Each structure stands twice: as C-alpha cells, then as structure tokens.
C-alpha cells in the first residue's frame, strides 16, 4: 500500500486540500487558506513516518516553481510556463555519445 493510499487521505480531509500532486520526491499541495495554514499541514505531513521529512516552499508574488514549470496564480485561473534554473546550460547528450539510448 502506498503512502498516498494509506496516509494522505487523513491530512487531505482535515485540511481541505484541494489538490495533491507528487512526482518522485516532489510534492505540491493546493489548499484553501480559509480552512488551514501551511504550518499545520506541514506538521501533519511530518508525522506520517519518522524517516520522512517534509519541507515547504511557499509561493511568492502568486508564483511558484514546481519541477520544470512556473505556476502563476491569477484571480480566475493559473498560467503555466517553462521554468529554467539559473544554472541551466541548455546542454543535451549528443546522439553519438556512449550513453545508453534511453538516456538520449
């Protein structure tokens, strides 16, 4: 049984989480600030398992980066754009390299 099936439903219901996204070890939670706050959500998530440590990153100026996208929150919708870290070099693995084909 996965963590999403067994442990996440309780905090999700308790804090009225609107949406929960996870990719590998990155999680994004969308919640209603009228029902809960990020500190309480973080506290409950950190009680799920002693070896799991959750941290938070809050949006700034109605914007947050998640994986390789930037999510901008407006009054009526969300705008999504590609996010590149400041260290991004736009370097790719050449097809003729000795890397395995699935990596190319």
Phi and psi in degrees as GROMACS dihedral restraints (atoms count N, CA, C in turn):
[ dihedral_restraints ]
;  ai    aj    ak    al  type     phi  dphi    fc
    3     4     5     6     1   -86.5    20    10
    4     5     6     7     1   165.4    20    10
    6     7     8     9     1   -61.3    20    10
    7     8     9    10     1   -36.0    20    10
    9    10    11    12     1   -65.4    20    10
   10    11    12    13     1   -35.8    20    10
   12    13    14    15     1   -78.2    20    10
   13    14    15    16     1   -36.3    20    10
   15    16    17    18     1   -98.6    20    10
   16    17    18    19     1   -41.6    20    10
   18    19    20    21     1  -103.6    20    10
   19    20    21    22     1   -29.7    20    10
   21    22    23    24     1   -75.6    20    10
   22    23    24    25     1   -31.9    20    10
   24    25    26    27     1   -56.3    20    10
   25    26    27    28     1   -37.7    20    10
   27    28    29    30     1   -64.6    20    10
   28    29    30    31     1   -55.2    20    10
   30    31    32    33     1   -61.9    20    10
   31    32    33    34     1   -32.8    20    10
   33    34    35    36     1   -62.9    20    10
   34    35    36    37     1   -45.2    20    10
   36    37    38    39     1   -70.2    20    10
   37    38    39    40     1   -43.2    20    10
   39    40    41    42     1   -61.4    20    10
   40    41    42    43     1   -41.6    20    10
   42    43    44    45     1  -100.5    20    10
   43    44    45    46     1     6.4    20    10
   45    46    47    48     1    52.6    20    10
   46    47    48    49     1    52.0    20    10
   48    49    50    51     1   -69.3    20    10
   49    50    51    52     1   128.1    20    10
   51    52    53    54     1   -78.8    20    10
   52    53    54    55     1   -43.9    20    10
   54    55    56    57     1  -150.0    20    10
   55    56    57    58     1   142.6    20    10
   57    58    59    60     1  -128.1    20    10
   58    59    60    61     1   121.8    20    10
   60    61    62    63     1  -121.1    20    10
   61    62    63    64     1   138.6    20    10
   63    64    65    66     1  -140.2    20    10
   64    65    66    67     1   136.4    20    10
   66    67    68    69     1  -134.6    20    10
   67    68    69    70     1   112.1    20    10
   69    70    71    72     1    55.1    20    10
   70    71    72    73     1  -104.9    20    10
   72    73    74    75     1  -111.7    20    10
   73    74    75    76     1    12.6    20    10
   75    76    77    78     1  -106.2    20    10
   76    77    78    79     1   129.0    20    10
   78    79    80    81     1  -126.4    20    10
   79    80    81    82     1   139.5    20    10
   81    82    83    84     1  -124.4    20    10
   82    83    84    85     1   133.0    20    10
   84    85    86    87     1  -121.8    20    10
   85    86    87    88     1   129.2    20    10
   87    88    89    90     1  -108.6    20    10
   88    89    90    91     1   125.5    20    10
   90    91    92    93     1  -139.5    20    10
   91    92    93    94     1   163.1    20    10
   93    94    95    96     1   -90.0    20    10
   94    95    96    97     1   118.4    20    10
   96    97    98    99     1   -68.2    20    10
   97    98    99   100     1   -12.5    20    10
   99   100   101   102     1   -76.8    20    10
  100   101   102   103     1   -19.4    20    10
  102   103   104   105     1  -106.2    20    10
  103   104   105   106     1   -22.9    20    10
  105   106   107   108     1  -158.9    20    10
  106   107   108   109     1   174.3    20    10
  108   109   110   111     1  -130.9    20    10
  109   110   111   112     1   162.9    20    10
  111   112   113   114     1   -63.6    20    10
  112   113   114   115     1   -33.5    20    10
  114   115   116   117     1   -65.2    20    10
  115   116   117   118     1   -41.2    20    10
  117   118   119   120     1   -68.1    20    10
  118   119   120   121     1   -39.8    20    10
  120   121   122   123     1   -63.3    20    10
  121   122   123   124     1   -46.3    20    10
  123   124   125   126     1   -61.2    20    10
  124   125   126   127     1   -41.6    20    10
  126   127   128   129     1   -60.9    20    10
  127   128   129   130     1   -43.9    20    10
  129   130   131   132     1   -68.5    20    10
  130   131   132   133     1   -39.4    20    10
  132   133   134   135     1   -64.2    20    10
  133   134   135   136     1   -36.5    20    10
  135   136   137   138     1   -74.8    20    10
  136   137   138   139     1    -6.4    20    10
  138   139   140   141     1   -95.6    20    10
  139   140   141   142     1    -1.1    20    10
  141   142   143   144     1   -63.1    20    10
  142   143   144   145     1   -46.8    20    10
  144   145   146   147     1  -153.8    20    10
  145   146   147   148     1   137.6    20    10
  147   148   149   150     1   -62.8    20    10
  148   149   150   151     1   -23.7    20    10
  150   151   152   153     1   -91.7    20    10
  151   152   153   154     1    -3.9    20    10
  153   154   155   156     1   -99.9    20    10
  154   155   156   157     1   130.5    20    10
  156   157   158   159     1  -124.0    20    10
  157   158   159   160     1   113.1    20    10
  159   160   161   162     1   -95.1    20    10
  160   161   162   163     1   143.4    20    10
  162   163   164   165     1  -125.0    20    10
  163   164   165   166     1   171.8    20    10
  165   166   167   168     1  -128.0    20    10
  166   167   168   169     1   151.7    20    10
  168   169   170   171     1  -138.9    20    10
  169   170   171   172     1   119.7    20    10
  171   172   173   174     1   -97.0    20    10
  172   173   174   175     1   156.8    20    10
  174   175   176   177     1   -67.9    20    10
  175   176   177   178     1   150.0    20    10
  177   178   179   180     1  -127.2    20    10
  178   179   180   181     1   130.7    20    10
  180   181   182   183     1    55.1    20    10
  181   182   183   184     1    42.4    20    10
  183   184   185   186     1    59.3    20    10
  184   185   186   187     1    32.5    20    10
  186   187   188   189     1  -143.5    20    10
  187   188   189   190     1   142.2    20    10
  189   190   191   192     1  -147.3    20    10
  190   191   192   193     1   147.7    20    10
  192   193   194   195     1  -100.0    20    10
  193   194   195   196     1   131.3    20    10
  195   196   197   198     1  -138.4    20    10
  196   197   198   199     1   120.1    20    10
  198   199   200   201     1    57.8    20    10
  199   200   201   202     1  -121.5    20    10
  201   202   203   204     1  -109.5    20    10
  202   203   204   205     1    28.2    20    10
  204   205   206   207     1  -128.9    20    10
  205   206   207   208     1   154.7    20    10
  207   208   209   210     1  -110.1    20    10
  208   209   210   211     1   128.4    20    10
  210   211   212   213     1  -109.4    20    10
  211   212   213   214     1   119.5    20    10
  213   214   215   216     1  -105.9    20    10
  214   215   216   217     1   126.4    20    10
  216   217   218   219     1   -96.0    20    10
  217   218   219   220     1   127.8    20    10
  219   220   221   222     1  -113.3    20    10
  220   221   222   223     1  -177.3    20    10
  222   223   224   225     1   -67.6    20    10
  223   224   225   226     1   -29.5    20    10
  225   226   227   228     1  -116.0    20    10
  226   227   228   229     1   -15.9    20    10
  228   229   230   231     1  -161.3    20    10
  229   230   231   232     1  -169.5    20    10
  231   232   233   234     1  -119.1    20    10
  232   233   234   235     1   144.4    20    10
  234   235   236   237     1  -113.9    20    10
  235   236   237   238     1   135.1    20    10
  237   238   239   240     1  -119.0    20    10
  238   239   240   241     1   136.2    20    10
  240   241   242   243     1  -141.4    20    10
  241   242   243   244     1   166.5    20    10
  243   244   245   246     1   -74.1    20    10
  244   245   246   247     1   136.0    20    10
  246   247   248   249     1  -110.4    20    10
  247   248   249   250     1   131.0    20    10
  249   250   251   252     1  -120.5    20    10
  250   251   252   253     1   129.0    20    10
  252   253   254   255     1   -64.4    20    10
  253   254   255   256     1   155.4    20    10
  255   256   257   258     1   -58.8    20    10
  256   257   258   259     1   -23.6    20    10
  258   259   260   261     1   -89.6    20    10
  259   260   261   262     1     3.6    20    10
  261   262   263   264     1   -61.7    20    10
  262   263   264   265     1   131.7    20    10
  264   265   266   267     1  -114.5    20    10
  265   266   267   268     1    -5.6    20    10
  267   268   269   270     1    60.7    20    10
  268   269   270   271     1    28.9    20    10
  270   271   272   273     1   -91.9    20    10
  271   272   273   274     1   134.6    20    10
  273   274   275   276     1  -120.1    20    10
  274   275   276   277     1   164.6    20    10
  276   277   278   279     1   -81.4    20    10
  277   278   279   280     1   120.6    20    10
  279   280   281   282     1   -62.8    20    10
  280   281   282   283     1   146.4    20    10
  282   283   284   285     1   -60.6    20    10
  283   284   285   286     1   -30.7    20    10
  285   286   287   288     1   -84.7    20    10
  286   287   288   289     1     3.4    20    10
  288   289   290   291     1   -72.0    20    10
  289   290   291   292     1   170.0    20    10
  291   292   293   294     1   -88.8    20    10
  292   293   294   295     1    11.2    20    10
  294   295   296   297     1   -69.8    20    10
  295   296   297   298     1   152.4    20    10
  297   298   299   300     1   -62.0    20    10
  298   299   300   301     1   146.9    20    10
  300   301   302   303     1   -55.1    20    10
  301   302   303   304     1   -39.2    20    10
  303   304   305   306     1   -61.7    20    10
  304   305   306   307     1   -21.1    20    10
  306   307   308   309     1   -81.6    20    10
  307   308   309   310     1   -18.9    20    10
